[in-house]
Amino acid sequence: MIQGERAPTAKTMSVETPPRQRAAVADPEARKFLRQADPVLAPLIDARPDFRPRAWMEDLPPLDAFGTLIFQVAGQQLSVSSTRAIISHLQDRFGGHLPSPAELLAADPQVLRDSGFSARKGQTLRALAERFVDGRLSDEALSRMTDDEVEATLTEVSGIGLWTARGFLLVALDRPDVFLSGDLALRRAIQRAYGFDHLRTEDEVAQVSDRWRPYRSLAVSYLFASEYDGQP
């Protein structure tokens, strides 16, 4: 869930979480590279000289690794606005913050259902929470892994596919070269930006993205921005 749509201010995840800093403007070196690598992206970049690719996160609760996975699982097959509504409902049921892994496991599974999670998504979150509690997963361990290792580790959990794992790489780890080939909104943004007469397949959009390496994450952010703010 990385779209440029904004949401009402959310409560912070815990009183111990430090204040969130204002998202940084896009890296000038990456902007220059993408402009030169792809003439289609150049006008999208030029139209947004002060673009902040992570600004959309400023109205979310601060997210650690587990919180990001809650957000990603909630957003599977749902719009950004629906996902944020579910996250807000979940916070309300945990005293204004997202649950820690231990808190989620201690809660009645119906709490997740009442917040808007399907039974399957609830099972996925509980499986993830178990891994954080027993030490198989942690913020530190995930941050040390390569992109491929993170994908392999997370997709071992039933209900976690590549879309969710790559979203985690973008949101939690801010990795610079992530491409969400299976994201329907991104495929539509590419169709619109490139003037394709039909929606390209995942393999086809992945081929388009090769010219953006090693800054595919930033290219994705510009494409989402162009799709959601209506600029050409």
C-alpha positions in Angstrom: 0.0 0.0 0.0 2.1 2.8 -1.2 -0.3 5.0 -3.1 -0.2 8.8 -2.7 -3.6 9.1 -1.2 -3.8 10.8 2.2 -5.9 9.9 5.2 -7.1 11.6 8.4 -4.5 11.8 11.1 -4.0 8.5 13.0 -3.1 7.9 16.6 0.5 7.0 17.3 1.4 3.4 17.8 2.8 3.9 21.3 3.9 6.6 23.6 7.5 5.3 23.3 7.7 5.8 19.6 9.7 8.9 18.7 8.1 11.7 16.7 8.0 11.0 13.0 10.2 13.2 10.9 8.9 14.9 7.8 9.6 12.7 4.8 12.6 13.6 2.7 12.5 15.0 -0.8 13.4 12.5 -3.5 17.1 11.9 -3.9 18.5 14.2 -6.6 20.9 11.6 -8.0 18.1 9.1 -8.4 15.8 11.7 -10.0 18.6 12.6 -12.5 19.2 8.9 -13.3 15.5 8.2 -13.9 15.0 11.3 -16.1 17.8 10.2 -18.3 16.9 6.5 -18.3 13.3 6.9 -19.3 11.8 9.9 -21.2 8.3 8.8 -20.1 9.2 9.4 -16.5 11.0 12.7 -17.1 7.8 14.9 -17.3 6.4 13.1 -14.2 9.5 14.0 -12.3 9.7 17.5 -13.6 6.1 18.2 -12.6 7.0 17.4 -8.9 10.2 19.2 -8.0 9.6 18.9 -4.3 8.3 15.3 -4.4 8.5 13.4 -1.2 8.0 9.7 -2.0 7.2 8.7 1.6 5.0 11.6 2.5 1.9 9.4 2.2 3.1 7.6 5.4 3.0 10.7 7.5 -0.7 10.2 8.5 -0.2 6.5 9.4 0.7 5.4 12.9 4.4 4.9 13.2 5.1 1.3 12.0 7.7 -1.2 13.1 8.2 -4.4 11.2 5.2 -6.2 12.7 3.0 -3.1 12.3 4.0 -2.8 8.7 3.0 -6.4 8.1 -0.4 -5.7 9.7 -0.8 -2.8 7.3 0.3 -4.9 4.3 -1.9 -7.9 5.2 -4.9 -5.6 5.8 -4.4 -4.0 2.4 -4.4 -7.3 0.4 -7.0 -6.9 -2.4 -8.4 -3.7 -0.8 -8.2 0.0 -1.6 -6.0 2.4 0.5 -9.0 4.0 2.1 -10.5 0.6 3.1 -7.2 -0.5 4.5 -6.8 2.7 6.6 -10.3 2.2 8.0 -9.4 -1.3 9.1 -6.2 -0.1 10.7 -8.1 2.6 12.6 -10.7 0.0 13.8 -7.9 -2.2 15.0 -6.2 0.6 16.9 -9.5 1.4 18.7 -9.6 -2.2 20.0 -6.1 -1.9 21.4 -6.3 1.3 23.2 -5.3 3.6 20.4 -2.3 1.7 19.1 -1.5 -1.2 16.8 -1.0 -4.5 18.8 2.4 -5.9 19.4 2.9 -9.6 18.4 2.2 -10.7 22.0 -0.9 -8.5 22.3 -2.3 -9.9 19.1 -1.7 -13.5 20.2 -3.3 -12.8 23.6 -6.4 -11.3 22.0 -9.5 -13.2 21.0 -9.3 -13.8 17.2 -12.7 -12.3 16.9 -11.1 -8.9 17.6 -9.5 -9.1 14.2 -12.7 -10.1 12.6 -14.5 -7.2 14.2 -11.9 -4.8 12.9 -12.4 -5.9 9.3 -9.9 -8.7 8.8 -11.1 -11.9 7.1 -10.5 -15.2 8.9 -7.7 -16.0 6.6 -5.9 -12.7 7.1 -6.4 -13.1 10.9 -4.7 -16.5 10.6 -1.8 -15.0 8.7 -1.3 -12.2 11.3 -1.3 -14.8 14.1 1.3 -16.9 12.3 3.5 -13.8 11.8 3.0 -12.8 15.5 4.1 -16.3 16.6 7.3 -15.8 14.6 8.0 -12.5 16.2 7.3 -13.8 19.7 9.6 -16.9 19.3 12.4 -14.9 17.6 12.2 -16.3 14.1 11.4 -12.8 13.0 12.5 -9.4 14.3 13.0 -5.9 13.2 16.8 -6.3 13.4 17.0 -9.6 11.6 14.8 -8.4 8.7 16.7 -5.2 8.4 20.0 -7.2 7.9 18.5 -9.4 5.2 18.9 -8.9 1.5 15.7 -8.2 -0.5 15.6 -11.8 -1.8 16.1 -13.1 1.8 13.3 -10.9 3.1 11.0 -12.2 0.3 11.9 -15.8 0.9 11.5 -15.5 4.7 8.1 -13.7 4.6 6.6 -15.8 1.9 7.1 -18.9 4.0 4.1 -17.7 6.0 0.7 -18.8 4.5 -1.1 -15.8 3.2 2.1 -13.8 2.5 2.8 -13.5 -1.3 5.4 -11.4 -3.2 3.1 -8.4 -3.3 3.0 -8.2 0.5 6.7 -9.0 0.9 7.7 -6.4 -1.6 5.4 -3.9 0.0 7.2 -4.6 3.3 10.5 -3.9 1.6 9.3 -0.5 0.5 7.4 0.6 3.6 9.4 -0.9 6.5 12.9 -1.1 5.0 12.8 1.7 2.5 14.7 -0.4 0.0 15.6 1.6 -3.2 15.1 -1.0 -5.9 11.7 -2.7 -5.3 9.1 -3.2 -8.1 5.5 -4.3 -7.4 4.9 -6.1 -10.6 1.6 -7.6 -9.3 0.1 -4.3 -8.1 -3.0 -3.6 -10.3 -2.9 0.1 -9.5 0.7 0.3 -10.6 0.0 -1.6 -13.8 -2.8 0.9 -14.6 -0.5 3.8 -13.9 2.1 2.4 -16.3 -0.6 1.8 -18.9 -1.7 5.5 -18.6 1.8 7.0 -18.5 3.0 5.0 -21.5 -0.2 5.2 -23.5 -0.5 1.5 -23.8 -3.8 0.4 -25.4 -4.3 -2.4 -22.9 -3.2 -3.4 -19.4 0.2 -5.0 -19.6 1.0 -8.4 -17.9 3.2 -8.6 -14.8 6.1 -9.8 -17.0 5.6 -7.0 -19.4 5.6 -4.2 -16.7 8.6 -5.9 -15.1 10.5 -5.5 -18.4 9.5 -1.8 -18.5 10.9 -1.4 -15.0 14.4 -2.8 -15.9 15.4 0.6 -17.3 14.8 2.1 -13.8 17.3 -0.1 -11.9 18.7 0.6 -9.3 16.0 3.1 -8.4 12.8 1.3 -9.2 11.2 2.2 -5.8 11.4 5.9 -6.7 10.0 5.3 -10.2 7.1 3.4 -8.7 6.4 6.3 -6.3 6.3 8.8 -9.2 3.9 6.6 -11.1 1.6 6.2 -8.2 1.6 9.9 -7.7 0.8 10.5 -11.3 -2.1 8.1 -11.1 -3.6 9.5 -7.9 -3.2 13.2 -8.4 -4.4 13.1 -12.0 -1.3 14.8 -13.5 -0.1 13.6 -16.9 
